[in-house]
């Protein structure tokens, strides 16, 4: 599996002329800033696209807010690919993407993720407040699933339960990928993540669904063309691939929800789709 790019790698790409238009005879290349909620699928889809078209897709993964900041700082990139609507709305407000190019790829539902076999018998959200349970969530300041976790906690827990939960909270993780890894590597007993995490590593991760009344909204993964692209047509062609039959087949193999209706069926009740959530300041690390 490919590794994520660091900020040093980004500088190297620019020094090597990554952002320039392809020379005659060279295959085109695209730079994609992607939230890690799509990491397994994005890697597979990018490789499939390269084999079919000769276009090399370089993927910079991380928390959706963090990679958006990188794209803005570097003033580079062809496609922005966050893990939720929250950061796409921010990107549109800041004029960092072409709003009319936005497309929805798939849908996500928050859930509790535990170690395979659920050794601590975690069955509901309040089990995460039990003494001794090691819990992690993604950083809500820059990672979409972390904001969903805080939204769920704020809605479901009393003040006393929130104190107990935070007592069990080991740390914030830096991306969806690292949130799933915290459970897979037994660094945490449970995380509040996406239901699809189970299918990222079925041998080590198990999903405990939240009851429908504790799920505030259905998430989705959007994609849009960056305002910094130097090849609008190539960026659009990659988005067309992701939203087309072959790209969607990759998502289906990884058990993402293809429609809001499919997510609703899994939950058992209709929920708002997308939107934004303002994380209370007490959850933001200084």
Rosetta blueprint (number, residue, H / E / L):
1 X L
2 X L
3 X L
4 X L
5 X L
6 X L
7 X H
8 X H
9 X H
10 X H
11 X H
12 X H
13 X H
14 X H
15 X H
16 X L
17 X L
18 X L
19 X L
20 X L
21 X L
22 X L
23 X L
24 X L
25 X L
26 X L
27 X L
28 X L
29 X E
30 X E
31 X E
32 X E
33 X E
34 X E
35 X E
36 X H
37 X H
38 X H
39 X H
40 X H
41 X H
42 X H
43 X H
44 X H
45 X H
46 X H
47 X H
48 X H
49 X H
50 X H
51 X H
52 X H
53 X H
54 X L
55 X L
56 X E
57 X E
58 X E
59 X E
60 X E
61 X E
62 X E
63 X L
64 X H
65 X H
66 X H
67 X H
68 X H
69 X H
70 X H
71 X H
72 X H
73 X H
74 X H
75 X L
76 X L
77 X L
78 X L
79 X E
80 X E
81 X E
82 X L
83 X L
84 X L
85 X H
86 X H
87 X H
88 X H
89 X H
90 X H
91 X H
92 X H
93 X H
94 X L
95 X L
96 X L
97 X E
98 X L
99 X H
100 X H
101 X H
102 X L
103 X E
104 X E
105 X E
106 X E
107 X E
108 X E
109 X L
110 X E
111 X E
112 X E
113 X E
114 X E
115 X E
116 X L
117 X L
118 X L
119 X L
120 X L
121 X L
122 X L
123 X L
124 X L
125 X H
126 X H
127 X H
128 X H
129 X H
130 X L
131 X L
132 X L
133 X L
134 X L
135 X E
136 X E
137 X E
138 X E
139 X L
140 X L
141 X L
142 X L
143 X L
144 X H
145 X H
146 X H
147 X H
148 X H
149 X H
150 X H
151 X H
152 X H
153 X H
154 X H
155 X H
156 X H
157 X L
158 X L
159 X H
160 X H
161 X H
162 X H
163 X H
164 X H
165 X H
166 X H
167 X H
168 X H
169 X E
170 X E
171 X E
172 X E
173 X E
174 X L
175 X L
176 X H
177 X H
178 X H
179 X H
180 X H
181 X H
182 X H
183 X H
184 X H
185 X L
186 X L
187 X L
188 X L
189 X L
190 X E
191 X E
192 X E
193 X E
194 X E
195 X L
196 X L
197 X H
198 X H
199 X H
200 X H
201 X L
202 X L
203 X L
204 X L
205 X E
206 X E
207 X E
208 X E
209 X L
210 X L
211 X L
212 X H
213 X H
214 X H
215 X L
216 X L
217 X E
218 X E
219 X E
220 X E
221 X E
222 X E
223 X E
224 X E
225 X E
226 X E
227 X L
228 X L
229 X L
230 X L
231 X L
232 X H
233 X H
234 X H
235 X H
236 X H
237 X H
238 X H
239 X H
240 X H
241 X H
242 X H
243 X H
244 X L
245 X H
246 X H
247 X H
248 X H
249 X H
250 X H
251 X H
252 X H
253 X H
254 X L
255 X L
256 X L
257 X E
258 X L
259 X L
260 X H
261 X H
262 X H
263 X H
264 X H
265 X H
266 X H
267 X H
268 X L
269 X L
270 X L
271 X L
272 X E
273 X E
274 X L
275 X L
276 X L
277 X L
278 X L
279 X L
280 X L
281 X H
282 X H
283 X H
284 X L
285 X L
286 X L
